[in-house]
Amino acid sequence: MAETTGKREAQQRVYRIRAFRRELAQLAHEGVLALSGEQCTKLDAYHDATLADLAARFDVDISESQRQMSLAMRIASALGGLAFCTAVFLFFYRYWGMFSTAVQVVILVLVPILGVIAAEAVSRKERTLYYTSLIVLVALAAFIMNLAMLGLIFNITPTPVAFLAWGVLALVLAYRFGLRLPLAGALTALVIYSASIVVTLAGGSWDASLERPETYLPGGLALLAVPVVWQHRNLAGFRPIYRVFGLLFAGIAILILAIAGQLTFLPLAKRTAEELYQTIGLVAAGVAIWTGVRNRLPECVNLGSAFFAIYLFVRLYQWWWDWMPRYLFFLIIGFIALLLLAVFRRLRGRTGTVEAA
C-alpha cells in the first residue's frame, strides 16, 4: 500500500518535471528567462538523473509514449480479468454436472482462496500491479460464484448477506493492494446491502430495494462522509472513488424520486413528492458544486453540474411542458443552458484563481 502511494507521488513529480521543462523552454523562447549554458547543463543532468532514479525505483512513466502504454496495459489488465472470469464461469457451467457434490464444494472453496494467495505472491514480485489486479478480479469473480453456487447446491434461501460478504472481500483486497476497481465493486455491493437492510426494516422484502430509491440514500451519504472522516493519506486516489459513487447513488436515487414520486416512503402525494425531491436535488447539486469549487474537487464539480442540469430540466418540464409550445420550451432551455454555461465558466475561473493562490 505504501509502495502504491510512493509510485503515485513519484509519477506526480515526473509530471511536474516535464511541465517545468516545457514552461522553461517557452520562457526562453519568449525571451523572459534564459539560463546560461552551464546552468542548463546542470539542470538537465539533475532532471535526467531524477527521472532515471524514479523510473528504476517506482517504474513510473517518464514519457508520453510510456504513459499511453501504461494506459493500454491497464485496459488490457481489466479486459484480461473479465475474460478469465468469463472463462472460469463457462468452464464450470460446461462441466459442473460431471462433478460430485463434494468435489463441487471443494472447488468452490479453494478457487477464491488460491486466487487471493496468488495475488499476494505476485504483488511481491511486481511494482505495477497489473497482473495482481487481474488475479484479484478473478478471485473476486470466483468468490461471487462460490456463494451463488453453494446457495444453489444446498438450496439456501437468497439473502443480502451475500452482498455484504462480496463487498467486504473486495474492500479488503482493494486496500491490501491499492486497487481502485475492486474498491468500486466493493462500494457498490455494500450500498446494495445497506439498501436491502433499510427496505427490510421498513417492512418490505430485501430484494425490493430497487423499487424504493430512498433506500440507497443512506449508503450514498455514508460514502460521501468517508473521505471527510478518513483522509486516506496512504491511498489518496481512493477519496475520489468514494465521492463519485456517493454522489452517483444519492443523485440517481433523488432523480428517480423527482420523476416517480409514488416510490417514496413519505406520506405525500405523487406530485408533492416529486416537487420536494426536485428541490432537494437542485439544492444538493448546488452544494456539491460549491464544495467542489471550494475544496478543488473536480469530481464533485462535474457530477454536481450534471445533476443540477438534469434536475433543472425535470423541474422545468414539470412546470411548462403541458401548456407551453414545444419550440418555446426548448428555446427557453437553450437560453438557460447559455446562462448555466456563463455561471460555470465563472466558477471555472474562480477555481483557477484559488488553485493559483
VOGU-644454 format. One record per residue (C-alpha): x, y, z; residue in one letter. Coordinates in Angstrom, 3 decimals. Each point is the difference from the previous one (the first is absolute). Layout:
BEGIN
+----------+----------+----------+------+
|        u |        v |        w | gufi |
+----------+----------+----------+------+
|        X |        Y |        Z |    A |
...
+----------+----------+----------+------+
This chain:
BEGIN
+----------+----------+----------+------+
|        u |        v |        w | gufi |
+----------+----------+----------+------+
|    0.000 |    0.000 |    0.000 |    M |
|    2.818 |    2.389 |    0.892 |    A |
|    1.748 |   -0.999 |   -3.217 |    E |
|   -3.117 |    0.913 |   -1.983 |    T |
|   -0.085 |    3.417 |    1.642 |    T |
|    3.714 |    0.483 |   -0.687 |    G |
|   -0.492 |   -0.799 |   -3.657 |    K |
|   -2.863 |    2.476 |   -0.271 |    R |
|    2.104 |    2.743 |    1.571 |    E |
|    2.941 |   -0.906 |   -2.236 |    A |
|   -2.231 |    0.188 |   -3.087 |    Q |
|   -1.239 |    3.419 |    1.080 |    Q |
|    3.581 |    1.193 |    0.300 |    R |
|    0.726 |   -1.252 |   -3.524 |    V |
|   -2.953 |    2.061 |   -1.259 |    Y |
|    1.347 |    3.062 |    1.839 |    R |
|    3.459 |   -0.427 |   -1.498 |    I |
|   -1.398 |   -0.343 |   -3.516 |    R |
|   -2.255 |    3.025 |    0.482 |    A |
|    2.912 |    2.006 |    1.414 |    F |
|    2.143 |   -0.843 |   -3.020 |    R |
|   -2.723 |    1.042 |   -2.434 |    R |
|   -0.650 |    3.269 |    1.818 |    E |
|    3.722 |    0.773 |    0.240 |    L |
|    0.387 |   -0.589 |   -3.731 |    A |
|   -2.979 |    2.283 |   -0.685 |    Q |
|    1.433 |    2.746 |    2.227 |    L |
|    3.348 |   -0.260 |   -1.786 |    A |
|   -1.731 |    0.173 |   -3.392 |    H |
|   -1.878 |    3.158 |    1.020 |    E |
|    3.132 |    1.593 |    1.443 |    G |
|   -1.383 |    0.223 |    3.522 |    V |
|    2.562 |   -2.251 |    1.662 |    L |
|    3.133 |   -1.567 |   -1.439 |    A |
|    2.390 |   -2.127 |    2.031 |    L |
|    3.675 |   -0.165 |   -0.796 |    S |
|    1.418 |   -3.021 |   -1.783 |    G |
|    1.558 |   -1.315 |    3.184 |    E |
|   -3.267 |    0.414 |    1.926 |    Q |
|   -1.966 |   -1.790 |   -2.714 |    C |
|    2.492 |   -2.859 |   -0.006 |    T |
|   -0.140 |   -0.422 |    3.778 |    K |
|   -3.791 |    0.258 |    0.062 |    L |
|   -0.454 |   -2.518 |   -2.813 |    D |
|    2.450 |   -2.401 |    1.635 |    A |
|   -1.837 |    0.291 |    3.330 |    Y |
|   -3.405 |   -0.596 |   -1.580 |    H |
|    1.280 |   -2.921 |   -2.101 |    D |
|    1.520 |   -1.634 |    3.057 |    A |
|   -3.184 |    0.587 |    2.005 |    T |
|   -2.189 |   -1.485 |   -2.727 |    L |
|    2.288 |   -3.015 |   -0.345 |    A |
|   -0.065 |   -0.563 |    3.758 |    D |
|   -3.809 |    0.263 |    0.175 |    L |
|   -0.369 |   -2.367 |   -2.950 |    A |
|    2.337 |   -2.530 |    1.613 |    A |
|   -1.630 |    0.156 |    3.436 |    R |
|   -3.685 |    0.366 |   -0.872 |    F |
|   -0.293 |   -0.950 |   -3.695 |    D |
|   -1.724 |    3.313 |   -0.800 |    V |
|   -0.719 |    1.378 |   -3.471 |    D |
|    2.620 |    2.585 |   -0.910 |    I |
|   -1.252 |    0.647 |   -3.533 |    S |
|   -3.334 |    0.454 |   -1.734 |    E |
|    0.407 |   -3.253 |   -1.916 |    S |
|    0.588 |   -1.889 |    3.242 |    Q |
|   -3.102 |    1.602 |    1.512 |    R |
|   -2.081 |   -1.154 |   -2.954 |    Q |
|    1.446 |   -3.497 |    0.254 |    M |
|   -0.805 |   -0.110 |    3.720 |    S |
|   -3.587 |    0.987 |   -0.789 |    L |
|   -0.154 |   -2.774 |   -2.585 |    A |
|    1.387 |   -2.438 |    2.581 |    M |
|   -2.665 |    0.994 |    2.529 |    R |
|   -2.712 |   -0.518 |   -2.597 |    I |
|    1.524 |   -3.342 |   -0.983 |    A |
|    0.140 |   -1.013 |    3.652 |    S |
|   -3.678 |    0.807 |    0.512 |    A |
|   -1.023 |   -1.759 |   -3.215 |    L |
|    2.195 |   -2.974 |    0.865 |    G |
|   -1.584 |   -0.265 |    3.428 |    G |
|   -3.461 |    0.128 |   -1.564 |    L |
|    0.973 |   -2.648 |   -2.560 |    A |
|    1.416 |   -2.337 |    2.644 |    F |
|   -3.093 |    0.471 |    2.171 |    C |
|   -2.200 |   -0.887 |   -2.966 |    T |
|    2.182 |   -2.992 |   -0.855 |    A |
|   -0.187 |   -1.340 |    3.564 |    V |
|   -3.769 |    0.404 |    0.082 |    F |
|   -0.555 |   -1.648 |   -3.391 |    L |
|    2.408 |   -2.839 |    0.822 |    F |
|   -1.825 |   -0.904 |    3.181 |    F |
|   -3.360 |    0.508 |   -1.663 |    Y |
|    1.055 |   -2.462 |   -2.710 |    R |
|    1.409 |   -2.732 |    2.252 |    Y |
|   -1.634 |    0.731 |    3.368 |    W |
|   -2.478 |   -2.846 |   -0.180 |    G |
|    2.811 |   -2.537 |   -0.394 |    M |
|    1.334 |    0.675 |    3.513 |    F |
|   -1.353 |   -1.433 |    3.211 |    S |
|   -1.399 |    2.320 |    2.663 |    T |
|    3.116 |   -0.392 |    2.148 |    A |
|    2.308 |    0.886 |   -2.900 |    V |
|   -2.169 |    2.974 |   -0.891 |    Q |
|    0.199 |    1.360 |    3.546 |    V |
|    3.789 |   -0.491 |    0.135 |    V |
|    0.453 |    1.807 |   -3.314 |    I |
|   -2.247 |    2.877 |    1.015 |    L |
|    1.853 |    0.479 |    3.279 |    V |
|    3.545 |   -0.435 |   -1.323 |    L |
|   -0.098 |    2.144 |   -3.154 |    V |
|   -0.503 |    3.420 |    1.694 |    P |
|    2.474 |   -0.926 |    2.752 |    I |
|    2.629 |   -0.979 |   -2.552 |    L |
|   -0.752 |    3.196 |   -1.906 |    G |
|    0.666 |    2.170 |    3.058 |    V |
|    3.214 |   -1.920 |    0.753 |    I |
|    1.144 |    0.404 |   -3.601 |    A |
|   -0.757 |    3.732 |    0.054 |    A |
|    2.049 |    0.411 |    3.171 |    E |
|    2.912 |   -1.937 |   -1.471 |    A |
|   -0.024 |    1.881 |   -3.306 |    V |
|   -0.301 |    3.395 |    1.699 |    S |
|    3.303 |   -0.622 |    1.772 |    R |
|    1.775 |   -0.438 |   -3.324 |    K |
|   -1.438 |    2.848 |   -2.087 |    E |
|   -0.259 |    3.736 |    0.546 |    R |
|   -2.632 |    0.855 |   -2.588 |    T |
|   -2.676 |   -2.371 |    1.422 |    L |
|   -1.463 |   -0.677 |   -3.449 |    Y |
|    0.146 |   -3.772 |    0.464 |    Y |
|   -1.063 |    0.350 |    3.615 |    T |
|   -3.131 |    1.925 |   -0.950 |    S |
|   -0.832 |   -2.652 |   -2.609 |    L |
|    0.325 |   -2.809 |    2.563 |    I |
|   -2.022 |    1.966 |    2.555 |    V |
|   -2.863 |    0.380 |   -2.483 |    L |
|    0.032 |   -3.739 |   -0.655 |    V |
|    0.061 |   -0.743 |    3.757 |    A |
|   -2.960 |    2.314 |    0.587 |    L |
|   -1.949 |   -1.551 |   -2.870 |    A |
|    0.736 |   -3.457 |    1.414 |    A |
|   -1.203 |    1.096 |    3.444 |    F |
|   -3.212 |    1.408 |   -1.455 |    I |
|   -0.572 |   -3.277 |   -1.843 |    M |
|    0.943 |   -1.823 |    3.203 |    N |
|   -2.874 |    1.423 |    2.050 |    L |
|   -2.476 |   -0.139 |   -2.868 |    A |
|    0.699 |   -3.643 |   -0.836 |    M |
|    0.166 |   -1.142 |    3.616 |    L |
|   -3.424 |    1.555 |    0.472 |    G |
|   -1.322 |   -2.025 |   -2.932 |    L |
|    1.679 |   -3.232 |    1.089 |    I |
|   -1.358 |    0.123 |    3.540 |    F |
|   -3.258 |    1.789 |   -0.891 |    N |
|    0.805 |    2.984 |    2.230 |    I |
|   -2.523 |    2.827 |    0.003 |    T |
|    1.464 |    3.084 |   -1.747 |    P |
|    1.108 |    2.632 |    2.487 |    T |
|    1.555 |    3.482 |   -0.203 |    P |
|    2.870 |   -1.251 |    2.164 |    V |
|    1.586 |   -1.227 |   -3.237 |    A |
|    0.434 |    3.626 |   -1.103 |    F |
|    1.605 |    0.745 |    3.362 |    L |
|    2.443 |   -2.876 |   -0.415 |    A |
|    0.864 |    0.981 |   -3.580 |    W |
|    0.435 |    3.637 |    0.978 |    G |
|    2.196 |   -0.765 |    3.014 |    V |
|    2.352 |   -2.268 |   -1.970 |    L |
|    0.251 |    2.505 |   -2.867 |    A |
|    0.647 |    2.783 |    2.518 |    L |
|    2.754 |   -1.977 |    1.742 |    V |
|    1.723 |   -0.808 |   -3.297 |    L |
|   -0.357 |    3.588 |   -1.227 |    A |
|    1.724 |    1.387 |    3.091 |    Y |
|    2.562 |   -2.782 |    0.140 |    R |
|    1.248 |    0.625 |   -3.534 |    F |
|   -1.116 |    3.609 |   -0.565 |    G |
|   -2.337 |   -0.889 |   -2.905 |    L |
|   -2.840 |    2.306 |   -0.987 |    R |
|   -2.155 |   -2.353 |   -2.079 |    L |
|   -0.574 |   -2.477 |    2.873 |    P |
|   -0.755 |    3.015 |    2.200 |    L |
|   -2.705 |    1.116 |   -2.419 |    A |
|   -1.503 |   -3.495 |    0.044 |    G |
|    0.188 |   -0.127 |    3.793 |    A |
|   -1.802 |    3.319 |    0.429 |    L |
|   -2.732 |   -1.086 |   -2.403 |    T |
|   -0.566 |   -3.287 |    1.844 |    A |
|    0.001 |    1.674 |    3.412 |    L |
|   -2.493 |    2.684 |   -1.053 |    V |
|   -2.292 |   -2.686 |   -1.423 |    I |
|    0.275 |   -1.851 |    3.315 |    Y |
|   -0.801 |    3.141 |    1.996 |    S |
|   -2.999 |    0.707 |   -2.260 |    A |
|   -1.302 |   -3.533 |    0.552 |    S |
|    0.309 |    0.452 |    3.759 |    I |
|   -1.883 |    3.308 |   -0.119 |    V |
|   -2.862 |   -1.434 |   -2.043 |    V |
|   -0.160 |   -3.024 |    2.336 |    T |
|   -0.251 |    2.268 |    3.035 |    L |
|   -2.821 |    1.843 |   -1.766 |    A |
|   -1.926 |   -3.263 |   -0.257 |    G |
|    0.756 |   -0.960 |   -3.587 |    G |
|    1.858 |   -2.851 |   -1.652 |    S |
|    3.766 |    0.498 |   -0.183 |    W |
|    0.033 |   -0.353 |   -3.796 |    D |
|   -2.557 |    2.812 |   -0.400 |    A |
|    2.593 |    2.726 |    0.515 |    S |
|    0.019 |    0.853 |   -3.710 |    L |
|   -3.654 |    0.943 |    0.360 |    E |
|    0.838 |    2.383 |    2.861 |    R |
|    2.739 |    2.427 |   -1.087 |    P |
|    0.087 |    1.668 |    3.430 |    E |
|    1.653 |   -3.127 |    1.398 |    T |
|    3.166 |    0.923 |   -1.915 |    Y |
|    0.263 |    3.461 |    1.522 |    L |
|    1.570 |   -1.096 |    3.335 |    P |
|    2.680 |   -2.007 |   -1.794 |    G |
|    0.778 |    2.834 |   -2.404 |    G |
|    0.248 |    2.543 |    2.806 |    L |
|    2.210 |   -2.378 |    1.993 |    A |
|    2.404 |   -0.271 |   -2.935 |    L |
|    0.183 |    3.794 |   -0.216 |    L |
|    0.822 |    0.164 |    3.709 |    A |
|    2.884 |   -2.490 |   -0.163 |    V |
|    2.586 |    2.361 |   -1.620 |    P |
|   -0.960 |    2.671 |    2.541 |    V |
|    0.673 |   -2.120 |    3.073 |    V |
|    2.766 |   -2.135 |   -1.523 |    W |
|    2.575 |    1.821 |   -2.105 |    Q |
|    1.612 |   -3.108 |   -1.546 |    H |
|    3.443 |    1.596 |    0.156 |    R |
|    1.641 |   -3.156 |   -1.348 |    N |
|   -2.669 |   -0.524 |   -2.670 |    L |
|   -0.987 |    3.468 |   -1.151 |    A |
|   -1.389 |   -1.408 |   -3.245 |    G |
|   -2.780 |   -1.722 |    1.927 |    F |
|   -1.627 |    3.247 |    1.162 |    R |
|   -1.408 |    0.963 |   -3.429 |    P |
|   -1.430 |   -3.524 |   -0.386 |    I |
|   -2.013 |    0.417 |    3.192 |    Y |
|   -1.231 |    3.430 |   -1.073 |    R |
|   -0.936 |   -1.102 |   -3.525 |    V |
|   -1.969 |   -3.054 |    1.117 |    F |
|   -1.582 |    1.888 |    2.880 |    G |
|   -1.216 |    2.713 |   -2.352 |    L |
|   -1.163 |   -2.539 |   -2.575 |    L |
|   -2.057 |   -2.101 |    2.421 |    F |
|   -1.520 |    3.005 |    1.777 |    A |
|   -0.476 |    2.016 |   -3.199 |    G |
|   -1.644 |   -2.800 |   -1.988 |    I |
|   -2.302 |   -0.872 |    2.915 |    A |
|   -1.140 |    3.624 |    0.284 |    I |
|   -0.409 |    0.220 |   -3.787 |    L |
|   -2.261 |   -3.073 |   -0.104 |    I |
|   -2.123 |    1.385 |    2.827 |    L |
|   -0.165 |    3.376 |   -1.762 |    A |
|   -1.547 |   -1.770 |   -2.997 |    I |
|   -1.998 |   -2.760 |    1.730 |    A |
|   -1.150 |    1.410 |    3.315 |    G |
|   -2.290 |   -2.961 |    0.686 |    Q |
|    3.096 |   -2.041 |    0.961 |    L |
|    0.672 |    2.046 |    3.117 |    T |
|   -0.449 |   -1.263 |    3.542 |    F |
|   -1.309 |    3.412 |    1.034 |    L |
|   -3.765 |    0.425 |    0.458 |    P |
|   -0.228 |    2.502 |   -2.838 |    L |
|   -1.925 |    0.292 |   -3.216 |    A |
|    1.898 |   -0.919 |   -3.146 |    K |
|    0.300 |    3.570 |   -1.319 |    R |
|    0.984 |    1.357 |    3.430 |    T |
|    2.712 |   -2.618 |    0.414 |    A |
|    1.365 |    0.752 |   -3.461 |    E |
|    0.167 |    3.732 |    0.653 |    E |
|    1.653 |   -0.652 |    3.357 |    L |
|    2.738 |   -2.175 |   -1.469 |    Y |
|    0.490 |    2.309 |   -2.970 |    Q |
|    0.711 |    2.794 |    2.457 |    T |
|    2.237 |   -2.244 |    2.128 |    I |
|    1.869 |   -1.051 |   -3.110 |    G |
|    0.630 |    3.571 |   -1.145 |    L |
|    1.197 |    1.063 |    3.442 |    V |
|    2.180 |   -3.114 |    0.443 |    A |
|    1.552 |    0.442 |   -3.454 |    A |
|    0.728 |    3.648 |    0.787 |    G |
|    1.654 |   -1.005 |    3.273 |    V |
|    2.093 |   -2.605 |   -1.850 |    A |
|    1.160 |    2.619 |   -2.512 |    I |
|    0.807 |    2.527 |    2.728 |    W |
|    1.870 |   -2.617 |    2.043 |    T |
|    1.928 |   -1.142 |   -3.054 |    G |
|    1.018 |    3.539 |   -0.934 |    V |
|    0.975 |    0.909 |    3.538 |    R |
|    2.043 |   -3.150 |    0.642 |    N |
|    1.263 |   -0.558 |   -3.549 |    R |
|   -1.876 |   -3.261 |   -0.518 |    L |
|   -0.650 |   -0.306 |   -3.759 |    P |
|   -2.116 |   -3.140 |    0.368 |    E |
|   -2.454 |    1.911 |    2.220 |    C |
|   -0.127 |    2.940 |   -2.395 |    V |
|   -0.554 |   -2.203 |   -3.052 |    N |
|   -2.627 |   -2.297 |    1.491 |    L |
|   -1.678 |    2.856 |    1.852 |    G |
|   -0.258 |    2.007 |   -3.224 |    S |
|   -1.413 |   -2.972 |   -1.908 |    A |
|   -2.630 |   -0.758 |    2.650 |    F |
|   -0.868 |    3.686 |    0.365 |    F |
|   -0.725 |    0.239 |   -3.722 |    A |
|   -2.080 |   -3.194 |    0.063 |    I |
|   -2.013 |    1.015 |    3.067 |    Y |
|   -0.599 |    3.436 |   -1.482 |    L |
|   -1.221 |   -1.496 |   -3.276 |    F |
|   -2.372 |   -2.332 |    1.889 |    V |
|   -1.332 |    2.915 |    2.031 |    R |
|   -0.571 |    2.155 |   -3.045 |    L |
|   -1.631 |   -2.908 |   -1.802 |    Y |
|   -2.450 |   -0.402 |    2.874 |    Q |
|   -0.797 |    3.701 |   -0.078 |    W |
|   -0.276 |    0.832 |   -3.694 |    W |
|   -0.254 |   -3.060 |   -2.257 |    W |
|   -3.776 |   -0.461 |    0.137 |    D |
|   -1.006 |    3.546 |   -0.906 |    W |
|    2.962 |    1.603 |   -1.782 |    M |
|    0.682 |   -0.361 |   -3.752 |    P |
|    2.798 |   -2.508 |   -0.586 |    R |
|    2.215 |    2.416 |   -1.918 |    Y |
|   -0.291 |    2.583 |    2.777 |    L |
|    0.830 |   -2.615 |    2.664 |    F |
|    3.216 |   -1.050 |   -1.717 |    F |
|    0.857 |    3.607 |   -0.803 |    L |
|   -0.186 |    0.868 |    3.694 |    I |
|    2.031 |   -3.117 |    0.850 |    I |
|    2.634 |    1.173 |   -2.460 |    G |
|    0.220 |    3.439 |    1.620 |    F |
|    0.183 |   -1.587 |    3.449 |    I |
|    2.827 |   -2.215 |   -1.269 |    A |
|    1.857 |    3.123 |   -1.134 |    L |
|   -0.540 |    1.537 |    3.428 |    L |
|    1.288 |   -3.151 |    1.710 |    L |
|    2.981 |    0.013 |   -2.337 |    L |
|    0.835 |    3.550 |    1.075 |    A |
|   -0.390 |   -0.914 |    3.681 |    V |
|    2.156 |   -3.123 |   -0.319 |    F |
|    2.609 |    1.960 |   -1.917 |    R |
|    0.124 |    2.501 |    2.818 |    R |
|    0.369 |   -2.822 |    2.500 |    L |
|    2.747 |   -1.487 |   -2.135 |    R |
|    1.876 |    3.288 |    0.057 |    G |
|   -0.424 |    0.210 |    3.752 |    R |
|    1.324 |   -3.545 |    0.376 |    T |
|    3.083 |    0.914 |   -1.990 |    G |
|    0.562 |    3.048 |    2.191 |    T |
|   -0.309 |   -2.065 |    3.164 |    V |
|    2.438 |   -2.628 |   -1.282 |    E |
|    2.499 |    2.647 |   -1.037 |    A |
|   -0.179 |    1.509 |    3.463 |    A |
+----------+----------+----------+------+
